[in-house]
Amino acid sequence: MGISIYSIKDKVKHIKVSGELYEKEEITQLIEILNAIEDGELQITFVDASILPVQVIQKLIIIQKLRKCNVYVVKPYLYSYMYKLGIQCR
């Protein structure tokens, strides 16, 4: 799993997560990154992940309720899974 973070424009942060999140350290790292980004718009792209751990799903639901957060998913299965759990994604 790899995580890339960069700014697109004023206060828009983009996080790209490549691969599956299996290890506890990877999950913790992503949650810590999401917690550290407190203001502005957030865009998250998941590449090559088929499923996400419950901790990440819960965090995404909270973030989408609190502020603008766009979630982009490459794999159709993950898109369907997240949509059924109430996460709006593209």
TORPA-4810 file (N, C-alpha, C, O; in nm, 3 decimals):
<nodes>
NODE_1_0.084_-0.115_0.000_0.000_0.000_0.000_0.089_0.123_0.000_0.192_0.127_0.067_M
NODE_2_0.048_0.222_-0.076_0.120_0.347_-0.078_0.022_0.463_-0.065_-0.090_0.457_-0.115_G
NODE_3_0.066_0.569_0.003_-0.018_0.688_0.019_0.058_0.807_-0.032_0.173_0.830_0.007_I
NODE_4_-0.005_0.885_-0.119_0.052_1.010_-0.169_-0.042_1.123_-0.130_-0.164_1.109_-0.138_S
NODE_5_0.015_1.235_-0.087_-0.065_1.351_-0.049_-0.010_1.472_-0.124_0.111_1.494_-0.129_I
NODE_6_-0.102_1.549_-0.183_-0.060_1.673_-0.246_-0.177_1.769_-0.253_-0.293_1.729_-0.241_Y
NODE_7_-0.145_1.897_-0.273_-0.248_2.000_-0.286_-0.275_2.024_-0.432_-0.182_2.031_-0.513_S
NODE_8_-0.402_2.037_-0.467_-0.439_2.064_-0.605_-0.447_2.215_-0.628_-0.389_2.268_-0.723_I
NODE_9_-0.520_2.283_-0.540_-0.529_2.428_-0.543_-0.559_2.474_-0.403_-0.544_2.396_-0.309_K
NODE_10_-0.601_2.597_-0.384_-0.623_2.654_-0.252_-0.701_2.562_-0.160_-0.819_2.534_-0.183_D
NODE_11_-0.634_2.516_-0.057_-0.695_2.435_0.049_-0.763_2.307_0.002_-0.847_2.253_0.074_K
NODE_12_-0.730_2.259_-0.116_-0.783_2.131_-0.162_-0.668_2.029_-0.151_-0.566_2.040_-0.219_V
NODE_13_-0.688_1.932_-0.065_-0.588_1.828_-0.045_-0.633_1.702_-0.117_-0.751_1.665_-0.112_K
NODE_14_-0.541_1.637_-0.183_-0.572_1.512_-0.251_-0.486_1.401_-0.191_-0.365_1.415_-0.177_H
NODE_15_-0.553_1.292_-0.156_-0.483_1.174_-0.104_-0.507_1.060_-0.202_-0.621_1.033_-0.240_I
NODE_16_-0.401_0.996_-0.242_-0.411_0.880_-0.331_-0.362_0.757_-0.254_-0.249_0.754_-0.206_K
NODE_17_-0.449_0.657_-0.242_-0.415_0.534_-0.173_-0.405_0.424_-0.277_-0.503_0.392_-0.345_V
NODE_18_-0.287_0.367_-0.290_-0.262_0.262_-0.389_-0.252_0.127_-0.319_-0.172_0.110_-0.227_S
NODE_19_-0.331_0.032_-0.363_-0.324_-0.103_-0.309_-0.419_-0.127_-0.194_-0.497_-0.039_-0.155_G
NODE_20_-0.411_-0.247_-0.141_-0.498_-0.290_-0.031_-0.445_-0.241_0.103_-0.325_-0.221_0.120_E
NODE_21_-0.535_-0.221_0.197_-0.499_-0.184_0.333_-0.515_-0.307_0.422_-0.625_-0.335_0.470_L
NODE_22_-0.407_-0.381_0.443_-0.413_-0.504_0.522_-0.355_-0.485_0.662_-0.412_-0.532_0.761_Y
NODE_23_-0.244_-0.419_0.669_-0.170_-0.408_0.795_-0.229_-0.299_0.885_-0.277_-0.196_0.838_E
NODE_24_-0.225_-0.325_1.015_-0.275_-0.229_1.113_-0.201_-0.095_1.102_-0.260_0.011_1.119_K
NODE_25_-0.071_-0.101_1.075_0.010_0.021_1.062_-0.036_0.106_0.944_-0.039_0.229_0.953_E
NODE_26_-0.072_0.041_0.834_-0.121_0.114_0.715_-0.254_0.182_0.745_-0.276_0.298_0.707_E
NODE_27_-0.342_0.111_0.812_-0.473_0.166_0.847_-0.455_0.286_0.941_-0.516_0.391_0.922_I
NODE_28_-0.371_0.268_1.042_-0.344_0.376_1.138_-0.283_0.497_1.068_-0.320_0.610_1.097_T
NODE_29_-0.192_0.473_0.975_-0.128_0.583_0.902_-0.231_0.662_0.823_-0.229_0.785_0.826_Q
NODE_30_-0.322_0.595_0.754_-0.423_0.664_0.675_-0.518_0.742_0.767_-0.552_0.857_0.736_L
NODE_31_-0.562_0.683_0.876_-0.650_0.752_0.971_-0.581_0.876_1.028_-0.645_0.981_1.041_I
NODE_32_-0.453_0.866_1.061_-0.379_0.980_1.114_-0.368_1.091_1.010_-0.379_1.209_1.044_E
NODE_33_-0.348_1.056_0.885_-0.342_1.156_0.778_-0.476_1.225_0.764_-0.482_1.347_0.753_I
NODE_34_-0.585_1.148_0.765_-0.718_1.206_0.753_-0.749_1.296_0.873_-0.813_1.400_0.856_L
NODE_35_-0.705_1.258_0.993_-0.726_1.342_1.111_-0.646_1.472_1.104_-0.691_1.574_1.156_N
NODE_36_-0.530_1.468_1.042_-0.442_1.586_1.035_-0.494_1.692_0.938_-0.462_1.810_0.954_A
NODE_37_-0.573_1.653_0.841_-0.627_1.748_0.743_-0.759_1.798_0.798_-0.861_1.729_0.788_I
NODE_38_-0.758_1.917_0.856_-0.874_1.966_0.928_-0.963_2.060_0.850_-1.083_2.066_0.874_E
NODE_39_-0.907_2.134_0.757_-0.988_2.233_0.687_-0.974_2.220_0.537_-0.882_2.155_0.487_D
NODE_40_-1.066_2.281_0.466_-1.063_2.278_0.321_-1.126_2.152_0.264_-1.171_2.064_0.337_G
NODE_41_-1.127_2.148_0.134_-1.185_2.035_0.062_-1.085_1.919_0.058_-0.964_1.939_0.054_E
NODE_42_-1.140_1.798_0.060_-1.057_1.680_0.058_-1.100_1.590_-0.057_-1.220_1.568_-0.078_L
NODE_43_-1.004_1.538_-0.131_-1.030_1.442_-0.237_-0.944_1.319_-0.209_-0.824_1.328_-0.188_Q
NODE_44_-1.010_1.203_-0.210_-0.940_1.078_-0.183_-0.964_0.982_-0.299_-1.078_0.961_-0.340_I
NODE_45_-0.857_0.926_-0.352_-0.867_0.828_-0.460_-0.812_0.695_-0.411_-0.701_0.688_-0.357_T
NODE_46_-0.890_0.589_-0.430_-0.847_0.454_-0.396_-0.820_0.379_-0.525_-0.910_0.359_-0.607_F
NODE_47_-0.695_0.337_-0.542_-0.652_0.265_-0.662_-0.616_0.122_-0.621_-0.541_0.102_-0.526_V
NODE_48_-0.668_0.026_-0.692_-0.635_-0.116_-0.671_-0.675_-0.171_-0.535_-0.614_-0.267_-0.488_D
NODE_49_-0.776_-0.114_-0.472_-0.828_-0.170_-0.347_-0.964_-0.232_-0.376_-1.047_-0.172_-0.445_A
NODE_50_-0.987_-0.351_-0.325_-1.115_-0.419_-0.346_-1.210_-0.399_-0.229_-1.331_-0.408_-0.245_S
NODE_51_-1.155_-0.372_-0.112_-1.235_-0.353_0.009_-1.154_-0.267_0.106_-1.031_-0.263_0.099_I
NODE_52_-1.223_-0.198_0.197_-1.157_-0.114_0.295_-1.194_-0.160_0.436_-1.304_-0.210_0.458_L
NODE_53_-1.101_-0.143_0.531_-1.130_-0.180_0.669_-1.240_-0.091_0.728_-1.261_0.022_0.683_P
NODE_54_-1.307_-0.142_0.828_-1.419_-0.070_0.889_-1.375_0.065_0.946_-1.453_0.160_0.943_V
NODE_55_-1.253_0.075_0.999_-1.205_0.201_1.054_-1.201_0.311_0.948_-1.236_0.426_0.975_Q
NODE_56_-1.157_0.275_0.828_-1.148_0.372_0.719_-1.288_0.411_0.671_-1.314_0.528_0.645_V
NODE_57_-1.376_0.313_0.660_-1.514_0.341_0.619_-1.579_0.437_0.717_-1.641_0.535_0.676_I
NODE_58_-1.567_0.409_0.847_-1.626_0.496_0.949_-1.570_0.637_0.940_-1.645_0.734_0.952_Q
NODE_59_-1.442_0.650_0.919_-1.379_0.782_0.909_-1.428_0.857_0.787_-1.454_0.977_0.795_K
NODE_60_-1.442_0.790_0.674_-1.492_0.855_0.553_-1.636_0.903_0.570_-1.671_1.011_0.522_L
NODE_61_-1.719_0.825_0.637_-1.857_0.867_0.662_-1.860_0.994_0.747_-1.935_1.087_0.717_I
NODE_62_-1.779_0.998_0.851_-1.773_1.116_0.938_-1.723_1.237_0.861_-1.781_1.346_0.872_I
NODE_63_-1.618_1.220_0.783_-1.562_1.333_0.707_-1.664_1.386_0.607_-1.677_1.507_0.593_I
NODE_64_-1.735_1.297_0.537_-1.834_1.344_0.439_-1.949_1.418_0.505_-2.008_1.506_0.443_Q
NODE_65_-1.982_1.385_0.628_-2.088_1.457_0.698_-2.043_1.595_0.743_-2.124_1.688_0.748_K
NODE_66_-1.914_1.610_0.776_-1.863_1.734_0.832_-1.820_1.837_0.727_-1.830_1.957_0.751_L
NODE_67_-1.773_1.791_0.613_-1.722_1.886_0.513_-1.719_1.822_0.376_-1.755_1.706_0.359_R
NODE_68_-1.677_1.902_0.280_-1.674_1.852_0.142_-1.560_1.751_0.127_-1.443_1.782_0.151_K
NODE_69_-1.598_1.632_0.086_-1.501_1.525_0.066_-1.545_1.443_-0.054_-1.650_1.380_-0.052_C
NODE_70_-1.465_1.444_-0.157_-1.492_1.364_-0.277_-1.408_1.237_-0.272_-1.286_1.242_-0.253_N
NODE_71_-1.475_1.125_-0.290_-1.406_0.996_-0.289_-1.413_0.939_-0.431_-1.521_0.928_-0.489_V
NODE_72_-1.296_0.904_-0.485_-1.288_0.846_-0.618_-1.239_0.703_-0.604_-1.145_0.675_-0.530_Y
NODE_73_-1.304_0.612_-0.676_-1.273_0.470_-0.665_-1.252_0.415_-0.806_-1.331_0.441_-0.896_V
NODE_74_-1.145_0.338_-0.824_-1.114_0.282_-0.955_-1.186_0.148_-0.977_-1.236_0.123_-1.086_V
NODE_75_-1.190_0.064_-0.876_-1.250_-0.070_-0.892_-1.401_-0.067_-0.870_-1.449_-0.012_-0.770_K
NODE_76_-1.476_-0.125_-0.963_-1.623_-0.126_-0.952_-1.675_-0.193_-0.825_-1.775_-0.149_-0.769_P
NODE_77_-1.608_-0.300_-0.780_-1.654_-0.369_-0.660_-1.647_-0.278_-0.538_-1.740_-0.273_-0.457_Y
NODE_78_-1.535_-0.205_-0.524_-1.520_-0.114_-0.410_-1.621_-0.001_-0.418_-1.676_0.041_-0.316_L
NODE_79_-1.646_0.048_-0.538_-1.747_0.153_-0.557_-1.883_0.105_-0.506_-1.949_0.176_-0.431_Y
NODE_80_-1.924_-0.013_-0.547_-2.053_-0.069_-0.506_-2.058_-0.089_-0.355_-2.159_-0.057_-0.291_S
NODE_81_-1.952_-0.141_-0.299_-1.941_-0.166_-0.155_-1.957_-0.035_-0.077_-2.034_-0.028_0.019_Y
NODE_82_-1.885_0.067_-0.118_-1.890_0.196_-0.048_-2.026_0.263_-0.065_-2.078_0.323_0.029_M
NODE_83_-2.081_0.254_-0.182_-2.213_0.313_-0.208_-2.319_0.251_-0.118_-2.404_0.322_-0.062_Y
NODE_84_-2.314_0.120_-0.102_-2.411_0.051_-0.016_-2.394_0.088_0.131_-2.489_0.079_0.209_K
NODE_85_-2.274_0.129_0.169_-2.247_0.171_0.306_-2.274_0.319_0.329_-2.256_0.370_0.440_L
NODE_86_-2.318_0.389_0.225_-2.355_0.529_0.241_-2.247_0.630_0.209_-2.262_0.748_0.241_G
NODE_87_-2.140_0.587_0.149_-2.033_0.678_0.111_-2.053_0.717_-0.035_-2.058_0.632_-0.124_I
NODE_88_-2.065_0.846_-0.056_-2.080_0.894_-0.195_-1.944_0.892_-0.261_-1.848_0.948_-0.210_Q
NODE_89_-1.937_0.825_-0.374_-1.809_0.818_-0.445_-1.835_0.822_-0.595_-1.946_0.804_-0.645_C
NODE_90_-1.726_0.847_-0.664_-1.728_0.859_-0.810_-1.631_0.761_-0.871_-1.618_0.755_-0.993_R
</nodes>
